[in-house]
Each structure stands twice: as structure tokens, then as C-alpha cells.
Amino acid sequence: MDAAYPPPVERGDTVAVIAPSHAAPRGALSRGVERLRSLDLDVELFDTATRTTEWLRANPEARAQDVHRAFEREDVRGVIAAFGGNCQLQMLPHLDPETLRENPTRFFGASDNTHLHLFLDSLGLVSFYGAQLFPDLVADPRMHPATREWVKRALRETPFGVLSPAGEWTDEYYDIESDLPRTWFESEGWRWHAPAGRTVTAPVVGGCLAMLESQLLTDTPYFTRETCEGRILAVETSGETPTPALIERFFTALGERGILEACEALVVGKPETPGDDERERYRRRQRRTIAATVSEYADLPIVFDLDFGHPGPDLPLPMGAPMTVDAPTRAIRFAQSR
């Protein structure tokens, strides 16, 4: 199924903030509304956005209903997740595919929102992995210029266009209570592991490693060999900073299920790390582990250190959209949806 970009979110349009998983930290909602308004958007907090995590965990059907309401509202052009979490999988059985398919709306979220991205992907709708309220939009005393520019493109552009690495990055946790600036590090750009040296154009599928693992464990129909056939797999890791052994097990499971063989390429987001002296060592070990494990099953072009995922700045990656990974010229771009 060819995916389609939902209509763009223009200046003056209304976006809905919902909580399909956990509640955002205290103070994040008010700042998030401020930041969205600075992008010339009207903002409406839907019911789940104001609820506690305890209430949200106990009411997966209500979370699904809020998703339906946000997509159905004719005046709502974008839907923003307040936060990630660890319980969105509970919501999937309560989602109505026809409601979402008949009301295409741009959705933004990351981490636990991987599950909703995969659900929308199954309906042929492009969604954006990133630009959720916390931490992506509210982190730091001022929104990072690259985040602001990429979020504006994700809201308004079709297709997203050419990607380029940010000049700096951080994986430090943002504490909204102290509101202290994070330390930023000079970016070395993307790292290419491209034994095939070829150019690939295919739709993107994937998300957070921990949530993709949950999909495999529960045997849902949204992340399988069939849904990954002819796709570019996008994977990023969370603040759980998985060990090399865990990462090896995950990619081995993908290989044994035929998913790696079915894919055309792999792109990997910059990882969160243990920090300080372990930062570079952790990143090197993760790259080596992924490249070595994948090579046992498939000869895929791999691009490491894209700016999507948990670290900043935040690139809202268009999931489901056709992306070109051009190994010979070291370029990545999103073409017009087919």
C-alpha cells in the first residue's frame, strides 16, 4: 500500500495535544502550548492531555477515543503527542482503522508512540516520528533552531525534502524543573556502512527499538516480515541505553524472522548514552554491534547517527514516506509520495 501525506498544517491552523500513553511532566503542557503558538498555530488540549499517567494507564479505551476525536475534528489539522511512555500497546485494540483512514491528519510523536505510527502505516498514512511535546518541543530555555526548522517542514511540507546532519547534538536529559541548558557536542555527521554502495528508494518503517521489540513479543500484525517487505527500516534507542548484547538479540530476532532480508536499507538514530566518559565508547559499540549482526543476514546500506529519536535536536522523520538513501553520494532525501 502506498502511503499518503495527510494535508499540511498551515499557519493559523489548530493542532490537538493528546496523551496516547503517559502524561507529560508538570510544566510541559504550558510551555508546549507556548512553543506551538510561536509556530503560528492554535492549540487545543484534549482530555487525555490533562490526565495523570495512572488514569491513562487504566483507561486505554479513553485514550483511543481521544485519538479518534482529534482525527475526526474538521478544524484540527495536526495531532501532537504530549509524551511517550510504556503503555500505548494497550490502546491499539481500541483504535478504529476506518475512523483514522477516513480522516487523514498529521500525527507527531516518538518513543512509545511507535505503536501508533505503525498502526497509521498499516492504513497507508504518513506520520512523523518526533516533534512530541516533551521533550522535543519544550526542551531547553529556547527551542533549538534545527528542531524549529525541521518541525516547520514536517508541519507544512510535502514531501519533507532533503535531509542534512545538524551541526551539534546532545543526549543529556532535559530537566524542565531546573530549566538548565544542556551541553551540546559538535556533530561528526552521519556514518555510512554501505557495503553494497547502491541507491535505494523505499518507504520508511520502524521506530524505537524497545517498542519494536514489544511488537515482536506480542506478535501484532503491524511489524512483521510482510509489513517490512521492500522498506527502509528506521531504528533508534531510548534512554534505557540497551547493552550491546540486547541490541544483538534484537537484530538477531529481526534476522531470524526474515525482516532484515526483506528490507532495502537501515537508518539508525543517534543514541542516548550513559554520558561523560562512556558517550563515545557506547556509540562505537552500538554501531559495531548493529553492523556485524545485520551483515549475518543481509547486505544492507546502513546509515548511523541520524538526528531522529531521543537526543536533540529533533528531526520528525516521515514514517511511511518514500525515502532515498544514496550511498554513492552520501545523501538522504524524501521524494514525492507515490
N, C-alpha and C positions, 0 to 999 in steps of 0.2 A: 504494500500500500504506500503510495507517495504521500508524504506529509505536506501540509499546507501551513503557511504562516497565518495566524489569526490577524484580524485588522490591526493596524498600528494604533498606538496610544499617542494622540496629538496633544499639544498644549491646550490646557483648559479642560481636558477630559477627566473623568472620575476614575480613580483606582480604588479597589476594595482591599482592605487589610484583613486577613483571616488567620486563624491558627489551626492548621490541619494536623498538628502534632502537639508540641509543647507550647507553653506561654512564654512570651518574651520577658527578659529580666525587667525589673522595675526601672522606669525612666526611659526604656527603649521606645515605647509607643509614642510618647510626646515628641521625642527627638526625631523619630522616624517620620512622623507626620510633617514635621518642620522641613526635613530634608526632601521629602516628596513634593511639598509645596514649592520648594526652591527650584524644582524642575518644572514649574508651571503646571502642576497637577492639582485637581481637587481630590481630597482623600476622605474616605468613609471607613470607620472602624466597624466591622461586622461583629456579630455577637461573640463568636469564639475568640476574637482578638482580645476581649476584655475578661475572659475567664481564666481561672487558675489551671495549672498543669494537672492537679488532682482531678478537677472537674472534667477536663478534656480527656484524660485517660479513661474516665468512667463513662464517657459519652461519645463513642466513635460514630454513632449514627447521626448525632447532632453536628459533629464536625463535617460529615459528608453532606448534610443538608445545607450547611453554610457554604460549602463549595458549590453546590447546585444553585443556591440563591445568587451567589456572586456572578456565576457564569450566565444565569438567566436574565439578570437585570440589563435592560437595553442601554441604560446610561452608564454602565460600568464597562470600561474598555480594557482594564488591566486588573489582575489579581495578584497581590503580594503576600507571600507567607511571612508571618511575624517571626518565626524561629524554626529551627529544626527540632531534634528530639530523638525519641526512640519508640514511638508507638503508632506511627502512621499506617503500618501494616494492618492494624485492626480496622482501619477505616475503609480499606479497599472493597470489602464485600458489600458495603452500603452505598457505593457510588453507582449512579445510573448512567451507563455509557451513552444512551440516546440524548439525555439532557445536555451532556457536555459536547457531544458531537454536533448537535444542532445549534449550539451557542458558542462558537469558537471565540475564545478570549485569551489574551496573552497572560501566561502564568509565570511567576518568578519565585524561585525558592531553591534551597540547596540542602545537602546533608540528608536528613530523614525524608525530605520532600522528593528524593529519588523515586519513591514508590508512586507518587502522583505523576511525576514525569513519565515513568514507564507506562502508567495507565493511559495518559494522554497520547503517548506514542502509539499505543495499540489502536487508538481511534484515528490516527493519521493527522494529529495536530502537533505543530512545533511548539515547544515550551522552552523556557530559559533557565538554565541551571546557574543560579546566582541571583544577586540583587534582592535577597530577602532582607527583611527589616533589620534583624540583629544576627550577626554583627555587620553584615555587608554595607548597609546604608548608614548606620549610626556610628560606626567605629571612628575613633579619633575626634579631637575637637573640631576638625574640618574634614569633610569628605575628600578622599584622595582624588586629585584631578583625573587620573586614569579611570578610576571607578566611575566618576561622574560622567566622563565622556562615553565609556562603554555602556553604562546604563541608559543614557540617552539614545544611543544607537539601537540598543535592544528594544527600547520602547517604540521607536519610530521608524526604523529602517527595515526594508525587505528587499533583498536579503541583508544579512548582517554586514557582509563585506570582507575586507582583508584584515587578518589578524597581524599584530606585531607585538613583540615582548615589551613589557613595561620596563622602565629604566631602573626600578627599585622594587623591593618586595619586603614583606615581614611575615613571620609566623608567630609573633608574640600575641598572647591572649589580650583582648581588649577588655579592661575593667571599666564599665560605664559609671560606676560609683565614684572612682577616683578621677576618671576622665583624663588620665595622663597620656601624653603622646607615646606611641610605640616607637621602638627603634627600627629604622629601615636600613636595609642592606642593598648594596649595589647588585643589580641583576647581571648574570652572565648569559642571559638569553636562553633560548631553547637548546636542548641537547638531542641530537639525532642519532638513532641507532637504525640505520636503513640498509640492511644487507642487500635488499632487492633493488634499491636505487630507482624505484619507479614512482610514477604519479598515480594517485588513487583519488577518485571522487565517489563518495558514498554517503548516505545519511548517518548521522551520529546517534549512538545509543549508549546508555550507561548511567554513571553517577558515582555515588560514594561507595567505596569498597565494602564497608560494613553492611550497608543496606542491600547491595547486590548479593552479598553472602546470605542475608536473610531471605531474599527472593529464592535463592537456590535451596536453602534449607526447608522452606515451606512449599517448594515445588509449585509456585504460581505460574500462570501461563504468560507472564509479561517479560521474563528474562530467561530465554531458552535458546537452543541452537537455531531454532526456526526464526525467532524474533531478531537474532543477530546475523542471520544469513546476509552476506553482501553489505555489511555495515562497518562503520568505523567505531570501535569501542573506545569510550572515554571513561577513565577511572581516576578517582582521587581519594586520598586517605584523610581521615579526620584527626582530631586532637587526641584520639586514643593511641596514636603513633604505633601502629601494628609492627610487631617484630618481623625480621626477615623470614623467620620460619612460618609465621602466619600468612605473610604475603605469598610465600612459595606455595603453601597449601591452597590458597585461594586460586592462584593462576593454574596450579596443577588440576584443581577441580574443573576450571574452565576448559582446560585441555582435554581432560578425560570425558567431558560432556560434549566435546566437538565444537565448543563455542569459538575457541581461538582459530581453529581451522576454517570456520565459517566466516570469520571477519576478514576485512580487507586491510586494516591498519589499526594501530593502537595509539591513543594520545593519553598522556598521564599528567595530571595537575601537580603543581608544586606541593610538596607535602608539609604538613605541620611536623615539627621535630621536637626532641627533648630540650632543645635550646642550648645556648652557650657553646661549650667545647664539643658537644655531640652533634651540633647542627649539620656541619658539612659531612661528617662521617656517616650520619644517618641517611642523608640524601644519596651519598655514593653507594651505600649498601643497598638502598631500595632500588636504585637504578640497575645495579648489577644483578640483583635477585630477579627482578622482573624480566630483564633481557635474557638471562640464562634460562629461566623457566619457560618463557614463551617460545624460545628457539627450539625447545624439545618437541613442540607441537606444530609450529607454523613459522613461515618465513615472512614476518610482517614488518613493514616500516613502523618504527616506534619513535614518537616524539615525546620527550620528557620536559617537565618544568613549564607547562602552560600555566597561565595566570588564572585558572579556574579552580574552584574548591575553597578550602577553609582559610588559607593565607590571604593576605591583601597584596596589591589591590585586587578588586573583584571583577572578573570577566564573566558576564552572564552568557554561558555557552548555549547556542541554539540547538537543543536536543531535537532530533528528528529531521533537521535540515540537512541538505546535501553539503558536505564539506570536502574541499580538495586538499589533500596532503601531497605536496610536490617535493619529493625527496631530492631530485637533482638540483633544484633551485633553492631548497630550504625555505619554502613558502607554504603558508596555510591561508585558505580563503573560503568564504561561504558564497556559493553561486546562487542564482535564482532557483527557487523551489520549482521542481519539475511538475 
